[in-house]
Amino acid sequence: MAAVSLRDVRKSYTAELQVIHGVSMEIKDGEFIVILGPSGCGKSTLLRMVAGLETITAGEIAIGDRVVNNLEPKDRDIAMVFQNYALYPHMSVYDNMAYGLRIRGLAKEDISVRVKKAADILELGKYLERRPRELSGGQRQRVAMGRAIVREPQVFLFDEPLSNLDAKLRVQMRAELQALHRRLGTTSLFVTHDQVEAMTLAQRMIVMNAGRAEQIGAPLEVYAKPATTFVASFIGSPPMNLIPRDGKLLGIRPEHLEPCAESAAMLTVDVDLIEPLGADILVYGHEGKPGGDASSARVAARLPADAHAQAGRLALRYERSHEHWYDPQSGKRIEP
Amino acid sequence: MVENRPWLTALSHAVLILGVLAVAFPLYVTFVASTLSLKEIMQVPMPLLPGSHLIENFTQVLTGGTTTGSKAAVSHMLVNSTVMALAIPLGKIAISIIASFAIVYFRFRFRMFFFWMIFVTLMLPVEVRIIPTLQVITDLKMNNTYAGLTIPLIASATATFLFRQFFMTVPDELAEAARVDGASPMRFFWDVLMPLSKTTMAALFVIQFIYGWNQYLWPLLVATDESMYTTVIGIKRMIVGSDAANEWNLIMATAILAMLPPALVVVLMQKWFVKGLVETEK
């Protein structure tokens, strides 16, 4: 196991087309890091640069105390799990896991011991002789993980490994991944666009947008104090409301709004959409200042299930401590 | 579409049966002719039931050819044909799979230029370039050699193109996974790409075996020596002068011998052939 450091890592394909604009981060030994961002933000590219599948234009990546910029993937002591699993279709599950070890010239007995051990951890023992196409999606996913585990690498790299699974299986595999990390304690980098995966799996996360790291921090810290308007509107569902106030942006999460009497209203909303979810009710509408119009900010509120939601004016209040303030130009957080 | 109209079924069966007869009847006549004696075959009309000279005719052509036309033994021609029909597909597969591997998996200067050069030769079949090719082979003194017979037919854009298309459908992640696993490019080629291409290779082999076996024009020019005749050329050499002067029973026996191996290859490799054309194991 090893620490990973990214030092002002940049990637550009041509002089004009830069996709990673300098990302720096120190990942501690054994940490589980999630790289979160919308599609096209460069999160996979960043991971592939750590893996050695993409060249690094500028900056430095170190695994342990070795700078790996010019090392082939096989020499970086990493293992990668791909989104579509990338299992060798013509090989059995056993051979899929053993292939990398054979190339490294391990003895047959050692390979067998390692594969059996990984198969036990992942409950694949019964399927070792099968071909990938004879397995279900979840089992294939496990084989892909098994292939990474048997290598006993310094770092695990996961490139959206759960996004090809159905919703139920995804939750299950998420739990298994967590258990696996607890058991092996290997430094892991996990790329996803799913904020729930990020919140539940990460010890720390990097929120990326357009090739920049917008915020790096523990999930709850990122939720509680989004560093930019992008992070504020990317984390949370529905996203944080951003309302213009006195030349600044007021950020307030839908779950922090509560209905109140007209006289105590800190915010009134002209409700035009109601989504009852069972556990609670989501209401949406334009901010309805007296004389407000459709161009005013859109506001969402999460109300308790017993709230009486109906279209029309709704008075809302919130705790001052839940306010967030942003600079509308730079999008940066303003600490009060 | 499922329809239940008896007259339509009857009609389609009639058409199909006619089709089968049109294809099968000449083959049947060939077979019957190969079992008759020369005297029987010259009767008008020719008998349509097999005669009693089957073994005699086949022994004659296999060991000594005809008496009036070429006297080269067909057994040796079958060997020549087999060498040619095996060397062409095997050579083609070996060369084009490597060429496609380079074109699909490596970024080198003029990559697309080379690909299009290969592609353009698709438009130049052997017949078009036959005179310059013959000149080259003659200058290299490769007439009447197996090399001269096969090498000009091995260069192939079709196979390169086919393998390229197949390789492009192989997910990139597979190559990347192999890279992370520590496989060198050639190791990836051997351990992953080759096994995945098995069915494509089988389909190509069947097509090219038949192509090689049935070659007529090229061996006619290059194989002028009796010892280098292929079976197809052998048939041509047995036909001399007027209709009546030919030993049609022996020629037909040779024709049967020339037809069997391709049919055999198709029958034996049918499963693989179809697999290669319709499905990929990915």
Boltz contact constraints between the chains, C-beta under 6 A:
constraints:
  - contact:
      token1: [A, 53]
      token2: [B, 176]
      max_distance: 6.0
  - contact:
      token1: [A, 73]
      token2: [B, 179]
      max_distance: 6.0
  - contact:
      token1: [A, 73]
      token2: [B, 180]
      max_distance: 6.0
  - contact:
      token1: [A, 74]
      token2: [B, 182]
      max_distance: 6.0
  - contact:
      token1: [A, 80]
      token2: [B, 180]
      max_distance: 6.0
  - contact:
      token1: [A, 82]
      token2: [B, 173]
      max_distance: 6.0
  - contact:
      token1: [A, 84]
      token2: [B, 173]
      max_distance: 6.0
  - contact:
      token1: [A, 86]
      token2: [B, 173]
      max_distance: 6.0
  - contact:
      token1: [A, 86]
      token2: [B, 174]
      max_distance: 6.0
  - contact:
      token1: [A, 86]
      token2: [B, 177]
      max_distance: 6.0
  - contact:
      token1: [A, 88]
      token2: [B, 192]
      max_distance: 6.0
  - contact:
      token1: [A, 89]
      token2: [B, 281]
      max_distance: 6.0
  - contact:
      token1: [A, 89]
      token2: [B, 282]
      max_distance: 6.0
  - contact:
      token1: [A, 90]
      token2: [B, 195]
      max_distance: 6.0
  - contact:
      token1: [A, 90]
      token2: [B, 196]
      max_distance: 6.0
  - contact:
      token1: [A, 99]
      token2: [B, 181]
      max_distance: 6.0
  - contact:
      token1: [A, 100]
      token2: [B, 181]
      max_distance: 6.0
  - contact:
      token1: [A, 100]
      token2: [B, 182]
      max_distance: 6.0
  - contact:
      token1: [A, 103]
      token2: [B, 182]
      max_distance: 6.0
  - contact:
      token1: [A, 103]
      token2: [B, 183]
      max_distance: 6.0
  - contact:
      token1: [A, 104]
      token2: [B, 182]
      max_distance: 6.0
